């Protein structure tokens, strides 16, 4: 064998080994990410977050509160609460965010109840008091919200066609991913993501950057490696999507920004029906949100405009995830 052929063979072998090593490393990291991402009842570390919550009002009389247990179409058992008004009224269905529970929204629930609404709060699968099923951060949770809407409609205090979905973060994204329901008259989406893989990419890149900060002995190497963090983060997310699909049979890439295509049939029905107009959406987001940048909200608003979905934006200043309860706007959008 000539020297040139030996050199070419060596390069090809080395490249193959390097590629296998990188792929194996990505697969290992991706499997770890999927494990953490989908693990039920994993509590969010809130030390790095400051939740801005409204001051709570009083809870309703115990006689007007009842606990709920109900199943999804795929058989998952969910836990919730219903606070009933003394007379029939519109019902607000609260949807919490990722790795928290309905308990975090109790102050929101008390304020909405004080404004004359029935309130239903529930835990998504793998959260709070609901069954410990694997989570997906959006897609599979649509089944949970659909089941919750059926339960909300069945409560005798709920006025027909007068359900408002009020979601926060992941819960807001689930609300936008859920196909239009005939009894939903409005959606309030607080800090949703437009696509979950972009949020995952940001989190992976942040973790990699944190790890690189510990390599202080090799500043030159760190500088070179940091330039590779963005493509490495995307490659890790791509591998995670594949691992998640193989393990659970569906994708965890949720795209609320692409969900409005399915609203077209409902929009036509609503325009020709005497019952109601197309479902309006109030989109709330913080200008300085570091976890889910406001660009996500702008992308959602842009897509809603393309598909002629009535959407109003309410952007606020700040650099934290918004837990905003705008009672006056709730009343206006539901009227």
LINPE-V609163 format. One record per residue. N is the residue number from 0. RES is the residue in three letters. SS is DSSP state (alpha for helix, beta for strand, coil for the rest). PHI is phi in degrees with one decimal (NA if undefined). PSI is psi in radians with two decimals (NA if undefined). Layout:
n:N res:RES ss:SS phi:PHI psi:PSI
n:N res:RES ss:SS phi:PHI psi:PSI
This chain:
n:0 res:UNK ss:coil phi:NA psi:2.33
n:1 res:UNK ss:coil phi:-71.3 psi:2.83
n:2 res:UNK ss:alpha phi:-60.6 psi:-0.67
n:3 res:UNK ss:alpha phi:-66.4 psi:-0.71
n:4 res:UNK ss:alpha phi:-68.1 psi:-0.69
n:5 res:UNK ss:alpha phi:-62.5 psi:-0.70
n:6 res:UNK ss:alpha phi:-64.3 psi:-0.78
n:7 res:UNK ss:alpha phi:-62.6 psi:-0.72
n:8 res:UNK ss:alpha phi:-65.3 psi:-0.69
n:9 res:UNK ss:alpha phi:-64.2 psi:-0.74
n:10 res:UNK ss:alpha phi:-62.4 psi:-0.80
n:11 res:UNK ss:alpha phi:-62.8 psi:-0.75
n:12 res:UNK ss:alpha phi:-64.2 psi:-0.79
n:13 res:UNK ss:alpha phi:-62.4 psi:-0.73
n:14 res:UNK ss:alpha phi:-63.7 psi:-0.71
n:15 res:UNK ss:alpha phi:-64.1 psi:-0.75
n:16 res:UNK ss:alpha phi:-64.1 psi:-0.75
n:17 res:UNK ss:alpha phi:-62.1 psi:-0.78
n:18 res:UNK ss:alpha phi:-62.0 psi:-0.72
n:19 res:UNK ss:alpha phi:-64.8 psi:-0.70
n:20 res:UNK ss:alpha phi:-64.1 psi:-0.80
n:21 res:UNK ss:alpha phi:-63.1 psi:-0.79
n:22 res:UNK ss:alpha phi:-61.8 psi:-0.76
n:23 res:UNK ss:alpha phi:-63.8 psi:-0.71
n:24 res:UNK ss:alpha phi:-64.0 psi:-0.75
n:25 res:UNK ss:alpha phi:-63.1 psi:-0.72
n:26 res:UNK ss:alpha phi:-63.5 psi:-0.70
n:27 res:UNK ss:alpha phi:-63.1 psi:-0.83
n:28 res:UNK ss:alpha phi:-63.8 psi:-0.75
n:29 res:UNK ss:alpha phi:-62.0 psi:-0.72
n:30 res:UNK ss:alpha phi:-63.4 psi:-0.68
n:31 res:UNK ss:alpha phi:-64.2 psi:-0.75
n:32 res:UNK ss:alpha phi:-62.5 psi:-0.80
n:33 res:UNK ss:alpha phi:-62.0 psi:-0.70
n:34 res:UNK ss:alpha phi:-60.5 psi:-0.82
n:35 res:UNK ss:alpha phi:-70.2 psi:-0.69
n:36 res:UNK ss:alpha phi:-65.6 psi:-0.68
n:37 res:UNK ss:alpha phi:-97.1 psi:-0.12
n:38 res:UNK ss:coil phi:-64.5 psi:2.19
n:39 res:UNK ss:coil phi:-71.9 psi:2.62
n:40 res:UNK ss:coil phi:60.3 psi:0.46
n:41 res:UNK ss:coil phi:-83.1 psi:2.12
n:42 res:UNK ss:coil phi:-84.7 psi:2.37
n:43 res:UNK ss:coil phi:-68.4 psi:2.33
n:44 res:UNK ss:coil phi:-75.5 psi:1.89
n:45 res:UNK ss:alpha phi:-90.5 psi:0.09
n:46 res:UNK ss:alpha phi:-63.6 psi:-0.46
n:47 res:UNK ss:alpha phi:-95.8 psi:0.11
n:48 res:UNK ss:coil phi:-125.1 psi:2.65
n:49 res:UNK ss:coil phi:-124.9 psi:1.92
n:50 res:UNK ss:coil phi:-86.2 psi:2.18
n:51 res:UNK ss:beta phi:-92.2 psi:1.83
n:52 res:UNK ss:coil phi:-115.4 psi:2.58
n:53 res:UNK ss:coil phi:-72.3 psi:2.78
n:54 res:UNK ss:coil phi:-69.6 psi:2.27
n:55 res:UNK ss:coil phi:-73.1 psi:2.66
n:56 res:UNK ss:coil phi:-95.4 psi:-2.95
n:57 res:UNK ss:coil phi:-79.4 psi:2.56
n:58 res:UNK ss:coil phi:-68.8 psi:2.68
n:59 res:UNK ss:coil phi:-68.1 psi:2.89
n:60 res:UNK ss:coil phi:-56.6 psi:2.44
n:61 res:UNK ss:alpha phi:-53.9 psi:-0.50
n:62 res:UNK ss:alpha phi:-68.2 psi:-0.30
n:63 res:UNK ss:alpha phi:-101.8 psi:0.10
n:64 res:UNK ss:beta phi:-108.7 psi:2.43
n:65 res:UNK ss:beta phi:-146.1 psi:2.53
n:66 res:UNK ss:beta phi:-84.7 psi:2.64
n:67 res:UNK ss:beta phi:-128.7 psi:2.46
n:68 res:UNK ss:beta phi:-130.5 psi:2.22
n:69 res:UNK ss:beta phi:-149.9 psi:2.79
n:70 res:UNK ss:beta phi:-110.3 psi:2.62
n:71 res:UNK ss:coil phi:-86.4 psi:3.04
n:72 res:UNK ss:coil phi:-64.2 psi:-0.45
n:73 res:UNK ss:coil phi:-98.8 psi:0.31
n:74 res:UNK ss:coil phi:84.8 psi:0.21
n:75 res:UNK ss:coil phi:-83.3 psi:2.38
n:76 res:UNK ss:beta phi:-91.2 psi:2.14
n:77 res:UNK ss:beta phi:-112.9 psi:2.66
n:78 res:UNK ss:beta phi:-115.7 psi:2.47
n:79 res:UNK ss:beta phi:-158.2 psi:-3.11
n:80 res:UNK ss:beta phi:-136.5 psi:2.61
n:81 res:UNK ss:beta phi:-128.7 psi:2.20
n:82 res:UNK ss:beta phi:-107.1 psi:2.00
n:83 res:UNK ss:coil phi:-98.0 psi:2.44
n:84 res:UNK ss:coil phi:-76.9 psi:2.75
n:85 res:UNK ss:coil phi:-61.4 psi:-0.48
n:86 res:UNK ss:coil phi:-125.1 psi:2.78
n:87 res:UNK ss:coil phi:-53.7 psi:2.45
n:88 res:UNK ss:beta phi:-156.7 psi:2.92
n:89 res:UNK ss:beta phi:-61.6 psi:2.67
n:90 res:UNK ss:beta phi:-118.0 psi:2.28
n:91 res:UNK ss:beta phi:-97.4 psi:2.19
n:92 res:UNK ss:beta phi:-102.3 psi:2.00
n:93 res:UNK ss:beta phi:-90.1 psi:2.36
n:94 res:UNK ss:beta phi:-123.1 psi:2.00
n:95 res:UNK ss:coil phi:-78.3 psi:3.05
n:96 res:UNK ss:coil phi:-91.8 psi:-3.10
n:97 res:UNK ss:coil phi:-69.7 psi:2.30
n:98 res:UNK ss:coil phi:64.9 psi:0.36
n:99 res:UNK ss:coil phi:-124.1 psi:-2.84
n:100 res:UNK ss:coil phi:-145.7 psi:3.11
n:101 res:UNK ss:alpha phi:-62.7 psi:-0.39
n:102 res:UNK ss:alpha phi:-61.3 psi:-0.52
n:103 res:UNK ss:alpha phi:-66.9 psi:-0.37
n:104 res:UNK ss:alpha phi:-102.9 psi:0.28
n:105 res:UNK ss:alpha phi:-62.0 psi:-0.70
n:106 res:UNK ss:alpha phi:-66.6 psi:-0.63
n:107 res:UNK ss:alpha phi:-63.2 psi:-0.74
n:108 res:UNK ss:alpha phi:-61.6 psi:-0.72
n:109 res:UNK ss:alpha phi:-66.1 psi:-0.66
n:110 res:UNK ss:alpha phi:-69.9 psi:-0.71
n:111 res:UNK ss:alpha phi:-68.6 psi:-0.65
n:112 res:UNK ss:alpha phi:-64.6 psi:-0.69
n:113 res:UNK ss:alpha phi:-64.0 psi:-0.39
n:114 res:UNK ss:coil phi:-86.8 psi:0.05
n:115 res:UNK ss:coil phi:101.8 psi:0.20
n:116 res:UNK ss:coil phi:-97.9 psi:2.54
n:117 res:UNK ss:beta phi:-68.1 psi:2.64
n:118 res:UNK ss:beta phi:-130.9 psi:2.24
n:119 res:UNK ss:beta phi:-118.2 psi:2.17
n:120 res:UNK ss:beta phi:-121.6 psi:2.46
n:121 res:UNK ss:beta phi:-145.0 psi:2.85
n:122 res:UNK ss:coil phi:-100.3 psi:2.27
n:123 res:UNK ss:coil phi:-63.9 psi:2.78
n:124 res:UNK ss:coil phi:-52.9 psi:2.45
n:125 res:UNK ss:coil phi:75.4 psi:0.15
n:126 res:UNK ss:coil phi:-129.0 psi:2.62
n:127 res:UNK ss:coil phi:51.6 psi:-2.23
n:128 res:UNK ss:coil phi:-91.5 psi:0.08
n:129 res:UNK ss:coil phi:-83.9 psi:2.92
n:130 res:UNK ss:coil phi:-58.4 psi:2.53
n:131 res:UNK ss:coil phi:-79.2 psi:0.95
n:132 res:UNK ss:coil phi:-84.1 psi:2.73
n:133 res:UNK ss:coil phi:-61.1 psi:2.51
n:134 res:UNK ss:coil phi:-102.3 psi:2.82
n:135 res:UNK ss:coil phi:-126.9 psi:-0.09
n:136 res:UNK ss:coil phi:75.1 psi:0.25
n:137 res:UNK ss:coil phi:163.9 psi:-1.12
n:138 res:UNK ss:coil phi:-62.2 psi:-1.00
n:139 res:UNK ss:coil phi:-70.1 psi:-0.40
n:140 res:UNK ss:alpha phi:-68.7 psi:-0.25
n:141 res:UNK ss:alpha phi:-57.0 psi:-0.65
n:142 res:UNK ss:alpha phi:-63.4 psi:-0.60
n:143 res:UNK ss:alpha phi:-66.7 psi:-0.80
n:144 res:UNK ss:alpha phi:-66.3 psi:-0.68
n:145 res:UNK ss:alpha phi:-60.9 psi:-0.71
n:146 res:UNK ss:alpha phi:-66.4 psi:-0.69
n:147 res:UNK ss:alpha phi:-64.2 psi:-0.66
n:148 res:UNK ss:alpha phi:-65.9 psi:-0.66
n:149 res:UNK ss:alpha phi:-61.9 psi:-0.76
n:150 res:UNK ss:alpha phi:-66.1 psi:-0.74
n:151 res:UNK ss:alpha phi:-61.1 psi:-0.72
n:152 res:UNK ss:alpha phi:-64.1 psi:-0.55
n:153 res:UNK ss:alpha phi:-80.1 psi:-0.17
n:154 res:UNK ss:coil phi:-74.0 psi:2.30
n:155 res:UNK ss:coil phi:-62.6 psi:-0.38
n:156 res:UNK ss:coil phi:-83.7 psi:-0.15
n:157 res:UNK ss:beta phi:-83.2 psi:2.15
n:158 res:UNK ss:beta phi:-70.4 psi:2.34
n:159 res:UNK ss:beta phi:-57.8 psi:2.37
n:160 res:UNK ss:beta phi:71.1 psi:0.32
n:161 res:UNK ss:beta phi:-129.6 psi:0.91
n:162 res:UNK ss:beta phi:-107.3 psi:2.34
n:163 res:UNK ss:beta phi:-115.7 psi:2.22
n:164 res:UNK ss:beta phi:-93.5 psi:2.21
n:165 res:UNK ss:beta phi:-123.3 psi:1.84
n:166 res:UNK ss:beta phi:-115.7 psi:2.65
n:167 res:UNK ss:beta phi:-123.9 psi:2.27
n:168 res:UNK ss:coil phi:54.9 psi:-2.03
n:169 res:UNK ss:alpha phi:-57.1 psi:-0.71
n:170 res:UNK ss:alpha phi:-61.6 psi:-0.61
n:171 res:UNK ss:alpha phi:-68.1 psi:-0.70
n:172 res:UNK ss:alpha phi:-66.1 psi:-0.70
n:173 res:UNK ss:alpha phi:-61.5 psi:-0.70
n:174 res:UNK ss:alpha phi:-59.7 psi:-0.68
n:175 res:UNK ss:alpha phi:-76.4 psi:-0.49
n:176 res:UNK ss:alpha phi:-76.7 psi:-0.42
n:177 res:UNK ss:coil phi:-73.9 psi:2.27
n:178 res:UNK ss:coil phi:-56.3 psi:2.53
n:179 res:UNK ss:coil phi:-52.7 psi:2.40
n:180 res:UNK ss:coil phi:-110.5 psi:2.41
n:181 res:UNK ss:coil phi:-62.8 psi:-0.36
n:182 res:UNK ss:coil phi:-98.5 psi:-0.01
n:183 res:UNK ss:beta phi:-90.2 psi:2.12
n:184 res:UNK ss:beta phi:-103.1 psi:-0.18
n:185 res:UNK ss:beta phi:-166.3 psi:2.69
n:186 res:UNK ss:beta phi:-129.9 psi:2.29
n:187 res:UNK ss:beta phi:-112.8 psi:2.01
n:188 res:UNK ss:beta phi:-112.6 psi:1.89
n:189 res:UNK ss:beta phi:-101.1 psi:1.96
n:190 res:UNK ss:coil phi:61.5 psi:0.85
n:191 res:UNK ss:coil phi:-78.8 psi:2.80
n:192 res:UNK ss:coil phi:-93.2 psi:2.69
n:193 res:UNK ss:coil phi:-84.8 psi:-0.62
n:194 res:UNK ss:coil phi:-151.3 psi:2.28
n:195 res:UNK ss:alpha phi:-73.1 psi:-0.45
n:196 res:UNK ss:alpha phi:-67.6 psi:-0.51
n:197 res:UNK ss:alpha phi:-68.6 psi:-0.71
n:198 res:UNK ss:alpha phi:-64.6 psi:-0.75
n:199 res:UNK ss:alpha phi:-61.9 psi:-0.71
n:200 res:UNK ss:alpha phi:-61.3 psi:-0.72
n:201 res:UNK ss:alpha phi:-63.4 psi:-0.71
n:202 res:UNK ss:alpha phi:-67.7 psi:-0.74
n:203 res:UNK ss:alpha phi:-63.7 psi:-0.77
n:204 res:UNK ss:alpha phi:-63.3 psi:-0.65
n:205 res:UNK ss:alpha phi:-64.7 psi:-0.74
n:206 res:UNK ss:alpha phi:-64.1 psi:-0.73
n:207 res:UNK ss:alpha phi:-64.6 psi:-0.68
n:208 res:UNK ss:alpha phi:-64.9 psi:-0.71
n:209 res:UNK ss:alpha phi:-59.0 psi:-0.77
n:210 res:UNK ss:alpha phi:-64.3 psi:-0.67
n:211 res:UNK ss:alpha phi:-67.0 psi:-0.42
n:212 res:UNK ss:coil phi:-66.4 psi:-0.30
n:213 res:UNK ss:coil phi:-88.0 psi:-0.06
n:214 res:UNK ss:coil phi:-96.9 psi:0.91
n:215 res:UNK ss:alpha phi:-71.1 psi:-0.32
n:216 res:UNK ss:alpha phi:-70.8 psi:-0.41
n:217 res:UNK ss:alpha phi:-123.8 psi:1.20
n:218 res:UNK ss:alpha phi:-59.3 psi:-0.63
n:219 res:UNK ss:alpha phi:-67.3 psi:-0.77
n:220 res:UNK ss:alpha phi:-63.9 psi:-0.70
n:221 res:UNK ss:alpha phi:-60.3 psi:-0.76
n:222 res:UNK ss:alpha phi:-60.2 psi:-0.70
n:223 res:UNK ss:alpha phi:-69.6 psi:-0.73
n:224 res:UNK ss:alpha phi:-67.9 psi:-0.61
n:225 res:UNK ss:alpha phi:-63.9 psi:-0.51
n:226 res:UNK ss:coil phi:-68.3 psi:-0.33
n:227 res:UNK ss:coil phi:-93.4 psi:-0.07
n:228 res:UNK ss:alpha phi:-61.7 psi:-0.78
n:229 res:UNK ss:alpha phi:-58.7 psi:-0.91
n:230 res:UNK ss:alpha phi:-65.5 psi:-0.58
n:231 res:UNK ss:alpha phi:-65.5 psi:-0.68
n:232 res:UNK ss:alpha phi:-64.0 psi:-0.76
n:233 res:UNK ss:alpha phi:-65.4 psi:-0.70
n:234 res:UNK ss:alpha phi:-63.1 psi:-0.68
n:235 res:UNK ss:alpha phi:-65.7 psi:-0.74
n:236 res:UNK ss:alpha phi:-64.1 psi:-0.73
n:237 res:UNK ss:alpha phi:-59.5 psi:-0.77
n:238 res:UNK ss:alpha phi:-66.0 psi:-0.64
n:239 res:UNK ss:alpha phi:-64.1 psi:-0.67
n:240 res:UNK ss:alpha phi:-59.9 psi:-0.75
n:241 res:UNK ss:alpha phi:-65.4 psi:-0.79
n:242 res:UNK ss:alpha phi:-62.2 psi:-0.75
n:243 res:UNK ss:alpha phi:-63.3 psi:-0.74
n:244 res:UNK ss:alpha phi:-62.2 psi:-0.76
n:245 res:UNK ss:alpha phi:-67.2 psi:-0.61
n:246 res:UNK ss:alpha phi:-81.3 psi:-0.67
n:247 res:UNK ss:alpha phi:-116.3 psi:-0.20
n:248 res:UNK ss:coil phi:86.4 psi:0.07
n:249 res:UNK ss:coil phi:-149.3 psi:2.89
n:250 res:UNK ss:coil phi:-86.6 psi:2.63
n:251 res:UNK ss:coil phi:-100.0 psi:0.11
n:252 res:UNK ss:coil phi:-82.0 psi:1.83
n:253 res:UNK ss:coil phi:-99.4 psi:2.37
n:254 res:UNK ss:coil phi:-126.2 psi:1.33
n:255 res:UNK ss:alpha phi:-57.1 psi:-0.52
n:256 res:UNK ss:alpha phi:-68.1 psi:-0.34
n:257 res:UNK ss:alpha phi:-104.1 psi:0.13
n:258 res:UNK ss:alpha phi:-82.4 psi:-0.25
n:259 res:UNK ss:alpha phi:-74.2 psi:-0.22
n:260 res:UNK ss:alpha phi:-59.0 psi:-0.67
n:261 res:UNK ss:alpha phi:-74.3 psi:-0.14
n:262 res:UNK ss:alpha phi:-81.5 psi:-0.16
n:263 res:UNK ss:alpha phi:-61.5 psi:-0.80
n:264 res:UNK ss:alpha phi:-61.8 psi:-0.71
n:265 res:UNK ss:alpha phi:-67.8 psi:-0.64
n:266 res:UNK ss:alpha phi:-62.0 psi:-0.75
n:267 res:UNK ss:alpha phi:-62.6 psi:-0.75
n:268 res:UNK ss:alpha phi:-62.2 psi:-0.80
n:269 res:UNK ss:alpha phi:-63.5 psi:-0.61
n:270 res:UNK ss:alpha phi:-72.2 psi:-0.47
n:271 res:UNK ss:alpha phi:-100.6 psi:-0.05
n:272 res:UNK ss:coil phi:-97.8 psi:2.62
n:273 res:UNK ss:coil phi:-81.8 psi:-0.11
n:274 res:UNK ss:coil phi:-76.6 psi:-0.81
n:275 res:UNK ss:coil phi:-166.7 psi:2.93
n:276 res:UNK ss:coil phi:-86.5 psi:3.02
n:277 res:UNK ss:coil phi:-55.5 psi:2.59
n:278 res:UNK ss:coil phi:-65.1 psi:2.10
n:279 res:UNK ss:beta phi:-81.4 psi:2.66
n:280 res:UNK ss:beta phi:-125.3 psi:2.34
n:281 res:UNK ss:beta phi:-106.4 psi:2.05
n:282 res:UNK ss:beta phi:-105.0 psi:2.05
n:283 res:UNK ss:beta phi:-111.9 psi:2.40
n:284 res:UNK ss:beta phi:-158.1 psi:2.67
n:285 res:UNK ss:beta phi:-92.8 psi:2.37
n:286 res:UNK ss:coil phi:-59.2 psi:-0.62
n:287 res:UNK ss:coil phi:-105.6 psi:0.38
n:288 res:UNK ss:coil phi:-58.8 psi:2.09
n:289 res:UNK ss:coil phi:-86.5 psi:-0.45
n:290 res:UNK ss:coil phi:-82.3 psi:-0.88
n:291 res:UNK ss:coil phi:-120.1 psi:1.67
n:292 res:UNK ss:coil phi:-58.2 psi:2.69
n:293 res:UNK ss:alpha phi:-65.1 psi:-0.28
n:294 res:UNK ss:alpha phi:-57.3 psi:-0.53
n:295 res:UNK ss:alpha phi:-63.8 psi:-0.77
n:296 res:UNK ss:alpha phi:-64.1 psi:-0.70
n:297 res:UNK ss:alpha phi:-66.1 psi:-0.63
n:298 res:UNK ss:alpha phi:-66.1 psi:-0.73
n:299 res:UNK ss:alpha phi:-62.6 psi:-0.78
n:300 res:UNK ss:alpha phi:-62.9 psi:-0.68
n:301 res:UNK ss:alpha phi:-63.7 psi:-0.75
n:302 res:UNK ss:alpha phi:-68.4 psi:-0.65
n:303 res:UNK ss:alpha phi:-61.9 psi:-0.68
n:304 res:UNK ss:alpha phi:-64.8 psi:-0.71
n:305 res:UNK ss:alpha phi:-60.0 psi:-0.71
n:306 res:UNK ss:coil phi:-97.2 psi:0.21
n:307 res:UNK ss:coil phi:58.3 psi:0.66
n:308 res:UNK ss:coil phi:-88.8 psi:2.19
n:309 res:UNK ss:coil phi:-67.2 psi:1.98
n:310 res:UNK ss:beta phi:-138.0 psi:2.29
n:311 res:UNK ss:beta phi:-114.1 psi:2.38
n:312 res:UNK ss:beta phi:-101.8 psi:2.55
n:313 res:UNK ss:beta phi:-137.3 psi:1.62
n:314 res:UNK ss:beta phi:-99.0 psi:2.37
n:315 res:UNK ss:beta phi:-121.3 psi:2.75
n:316 res:UNK ss:coil phi:-76.8 psi:2.74
n:317 res:UNK ss:coil phi:138.3 psi:2.89
n:318 res:UNK ss:coil phi:-125.3 psi:0.53
n:319 res:UNK ss:coil phi:-139.3 psi:2.85
n:320 res:UNK ss:coil phi:-62.5 psi:2.28
n:321 res:UNK ss:beta phi:-86.7 psi:2.27
n:322 res:UNK ss:coil phi:-115.5 psi:1.31
n:323 res:UNK ss:coil phi:-101.5 psi:2.25
n:324 res:UNK ss:coil phi:-114.2 psi:1.83
n:325 res:UNK ss:coil phi:-104.7 psi:1.56
n:326 res:UNK ss:alpha phi:-61.4 psi:-0.70
n:327 res:UNK ss:alpha phi:-64.0 psi:-0.72
n:328 res:UNK ss:alpha phi:-70.2 psi:-0.58
n:329 res:UNK ss:alpha phi:-59.1 psi:-0.82
n:330 res:UNK ss:alpha phi:-63.2 psi:-0.68
n:331 res:UNK ss:alpha phi:-70.4 psi:-0.80
n:332 res:UNK ss:alpha phi:-70.7 psi:-0.42
n:333 res:UNK ss:alpha phi:-87.1 psi:-0.16
n:334 res:UNK ss:coil phi:-82.8 psi:NA
